[in-house]
């Protein structure tokens, strides 16, 4: 009877063990008291683990060193801005003549107006914020009075980054609390290395706008372009580091020395072994021969690397996809296969139009307007900026475009829609002829219309020809 009770108790215990094991297996498989949690790929844990939970846009030193030391960072920051301004832009206004527009272009180029503005846009892409500061002889703490800028007024457009505008204060939301009391308001001023500058003298350039949840952490500025590239950039740099380390280990010399273990435990044995290997390396390097004891052995192992090229290609493609830039712009790699690269360039041009040109169009107009005030004493009320096309034409296509433009100008002149002076200005503006046309010269009737038959040539003969002369 006792044995039977023990047997039943053993069965009960066994059932308990089985039940516990089933519960454990259900938990591991994703089953619990609340039902199935689904596969791991459907959970948010992976998303949480793959976030940094801090912004590198707030790390000024890191961004500065990356830009200074890594060429690819300089490329991804500078190249879109350089390409956006490469084709230039057209200043449109009815209040300035062609000569005045040409004088304005020369002034902007000579005084690095456009160059400093481009650099400010680059700082905005790197740090998430930049600005063009208008420097004149007026008090920087007062609002900028554009009307007081004249031909003799010193004028400079200085490129600054967001960190230079808050040299001693990192609060951009309006006020600073000092000693428990409300301090001086900073809403209308920037602190440029201890100099109070009124905000009307600073033309801000904002980085990419952040979601509202994390926007307060950026102190009123945008995100750096490197914010979304941390993973891709780390992969690229890690690959370069791995390749560099493997190159040092590509060739390994293995010396099998008889009595090596006994020499290590004996006095002076380690030094003797090291001297033996050093002498062997010297003989091998200079004489291309190696003399060894009959009991020793020497093996040279060559490590081959496979797959690193494919990994690097995938990393480069991912980096280019994050930046919306073709690899020809980032790494100078031409398109392979049947792909001509036109689609990549078109997508890249779309990115430039949306992220660089569109955002900074009115910035360029404001800067050019201030230059007009200095040169001509007024800011044109109808001043507009029109970007030139990004697409680069070859020599044949460029000549075809010029021919079309010239024919259009001449058709308008022959039909009487435009006057001769306007036609000449259009020809000089686009350099449709190899020479500069004199705008003030009297207009000559078109040849073949019969209106210039009475004009005598220099020899004194009439303009009409006899059949024999013909």
Order of alpha helices (4+ residues) and beta strands (2+ residues): alpha-beta-beta-alpha-alpha-alpha-beta-alpha-alpha-beta-beta-beta-beta-beta-beta-beta-alpha-alpha-beta-alpha-alpha-beta-alpha-alpha-alpha-alpha-beta-alpha-alpha
